[in-house]
Amino acid sequence: MTEEEQARQALGEILGRYKKDRKNLLPLLQEVQTTLGYLPGKALQEIADFLEMSDIEVWGVATFYNQFRFAPLGKYHTVVCMGTACHLAGGRLILDALERELGIKVGETAEDGNFSLERVACIGCCMLAPVVVIKGKIHPKMTPFKVEEALMPYRQSTEDASSSREDRKSRT
């Protein structure tokens, strides 16, 4: 079964648990994102059809709340804290350095699917400011100069996986 077929099946199961009532829009969006990792356009259309709403109404609600994503997260989801402590300690400079280093902007995922970048209001590690979290691992007291160093193990992991796949292909 392809990934798209699995997503369609999961969406069907989710819709089956809800009544066709507009008040279920937010819980539906939340459950679909939890299950699929993001809100694909096709899922938004199916939710709109199910709730007998226009596509634009569903899209308007989904884009109003910053909790919703419209692209899958990267393997190494990178989060930059921009709370007061982190912002004052240079969070914007770190965010700029990550955008340059990863070649993506906030809210985007790299074409190879390895990295995604998100900015959040607060992580809750103010004493460690500024903070970056990469795949759940906290990188405290970050500076723009440490960005490349922080990304190195994750990049190495993707390179190792890529070369391993190439080795297997060349043997067959």
C-alpha positions as CSV (number, residue, x, y, z in Angstrom):
1,M,0.0,0.0,0.0
2,T,1.4,3.4,-1.0
3,E,1.9,6.3,1.5
4,E,-1.0,8.2,-0.2
5,E,-3.3,5.1,0.1
6,Q,-2.4,4.8,3.8
7,A,-3.1,8.4,4.4
8,R,-6.5,8.1,2.6
9,Q,-7.4,5.1,4.7
10,A,-6.3,6.8,7.9
11,L,-8.4,9.9,7.0
12,G,-11.4,7.7,6.3
13,E,-11.1,6.0,9.7
14,I,-10.8,9.4,11.4
15,L,-13.8,10.9,9.6
16,G,-15.8,7.7,10.6
17,R,-15.4,8.6,14.2
18,Y,-17.0,12.0,13.9
19,K,-20.5,13.4,13.3
20,K,-21.1,15.7,10.3
21,D,-21.1,18.8,12.5
22,R,-19.1,22.0,11.9
23,K,-18.1,22.1,15.6
24,N,-15.9,19.1,14.9
25,L,-13.7,21.0,12.5
26,L,-10.9,21.8,14.9
27,P,-10.8,18.3,16.5
28,L,-10.7,16.8,13.0
29,L,-7.9,19.0,11.9
30,Q,-5.9,18.2,15.1
31,E,-6.4,14.4,14.8
32,V,-5.6,14.4,11.1
33,Q,-2.4,16.3,11.7
34,T,-1.5,14.1,14.7
35,T,-2.0,11.0,12.5
36,L,-0.4,12.2,9.2
37,G,2.1,14.7,10.7
38,Y,0.6,17.6,8.7
39,L,-2.5,18.6,6.8
40,P,-2.3,17.7,3.1
41,G,-4.5,19.7,0.7
42,K,-6.5,16.6,-0.2
43,A,-7.3,15.9,3.5
44,L,-8.5,19.5,3.9
45,Q,-10.8,19.0,0.9
46,E,-12.2,15.7,2.2
47,I,-12.8,17.3,5.6
48,A,-14.7,20.2,3.9
49,D,-16.8,17.7,1.9
50,F,-17.5,15.6,5.0
51,L,-18.6,18.7,7.1
52,E,-20.4,20.2,4.1
53,M,-18.3,23.3,4.3
54,S,-16.4,25.1,1.5
55,D,-12.7,24.4,1.0
56,I,-12.0,28.1,1.7
57,E,-13.7,27.9,5.1
58,V,-11.7,24.9,6.2
59,W,-8.5,26.5,4.8
60,G,-9.3,29.7,6.6
61,V,-9.6,28.0,10.0
62,A,-6.6,25.8,9.5
63,T,-4.4,28.8,8.5
64,F,-5.7,30.9,11.3
65,Y,-4.1,28.7,14.0
66,N,-0.3,28.4,13.9
67,Q,-0.5,24.8,15.4
68,F,-1.3,23.4,11.9
69,R,1.3,22.5,9.3
70,F,0.7,22.1,5.6
71,A,4.0,20.3,4.7
72,P,5.5,17.2,6.4
73,L,8.2,17.8,8.9
74,G,11.8,16.9,8.1
75,K,13.5,13.9,9.6
76,Y,15.5,16.4,11.7
77,H,12.9,18.9,12.7
78,T,14.7,22.0,14.0
79,V,13.0,24.4,16.4
80,V,14.4,27.8,17.3
81,C,13.1,29.4,20.5
82,M,12.2,33.1,20.1
83,G,10.8,33.6,23.6
84,T,12.0,36.8,25.4
85,A,15.1,35.3,26.9
86,C,16.2,33.6,23.6
87,H,15.3,36.6,21.5
88,L,17.3,39.0,23.7
89,A,20.2,36.5,23.7
90,G,20.4,36.5,19.8
91,G,17.7,34.1,18.7
92,R,17.1,36.1,15.5
93,L,20.7,35.8,14.5
94,I,20.6,32.0,15.2
95,L,17.4,31.7,13.1
96,D,19.1,33.6,10.2
97,A,22.2,31.3,10.5
98,L,20.0,28.2,10.4
99,E,18.1,29.4,7.4
100,R,21.4,30.1,5.5
101,E,22.9,26.8,6.6
102,L,19.9,24.6,5.8
103,G,18.8,26.6,2.7
104,I,15.2,26.8,3.9
105,K,13.0,29.4,5.6
106,V,10.9,29.0,8.7
107,G,8.0,26.7,8.0
108,E,9.8,24.9,5.1
109,T,11.2,21.4,4.7
110,A,14.3,20.7,2.7
111,E,13.7,19.1,-0.7
112,D,15.5,15.9,0.5
113,G,13.1,15.7,3.5
114,N,16.0,15.7,6.0
115,F,15.5,19.1,7.7
116,S,12.6,21.3,8.6
117,L,12.7,24.6,10.4
118,E,10.2,26.1,12.9
119,R,10.2,29.1,15.1
120,V,8.3,28.9,18.4
121,A,7.4,31.4,21.1
122,C,9.0,29.6,24.0
123,I,10.5,26.2,24.7
124,G,10.8,26.8,28.5
125,C,14.6,26.6,28.8
126,C,15.2,30.3,29.5
127,M,18.2,29.6,31.7
128,L,19.9,28.0,28.6
129,A,19.0,30.8,26.2
130,P,19.3,30.9,23.3
131,V,18.1,27.4,22.6
132,V,17.7,25.3,19.4
133,V,16.1,21.9,19.5
134,I,17.0,19.4,16.7
135,K,14.9,16.2,16.6
136,G,14.0,16.7,20.3
137,K,17.6,17.3,21.5
138,I,18.2,20.6,23.2
139,H,21.2,22.6,22.0
140,P,21.7,25.3,24.7
141,K,23.6,28.6,24.7
142,M,23.6,28.6,20.9
143,T,25.4,31.1,18.8
144,P,25.4,31.7,15.1
145,F,28.9,30.2,15.0
146,K,27.8,27.0,16.7
147,V,24.9,26.3,14.2
148,E,27.1,24.4,11.8
149,E,28.6,22.3,14.6
150,A,25.1,21.6,16.0
151,L,23.9,20.3,12.6
152,M,27.0,18.2,11.9
153,P,25.9,14.9,13.6
154,Y,22.5,15.0,11.8
155,R,24.1,15.8,8.4
156,Q,26.6,13.0,9.0
157,S,23.8,10.6,9.8
158,T,22.0,11.5,6.5
159,E,25.3,11.2,4.6
160,D,25.9,7.8,6.1
161,A,22.4,6.6,5.3
162,S,22.8,7.9,1.7
163,S,26.1,6.2,1.1
164,S,24.8,3.0,2.6
165,R,21.9,3.0,0.2
166,E,24.4,3.7,-2.7
167,D,26.6,0.7,-1.6
168,R,23.6,-1.6,-1.6
169,K,22.5,-0.4,-5.1
170,S,26.0,-0.9,-6.5
171,R,26.1,-4.5,-5.1
172,T,22.9,-5.5,-6.9
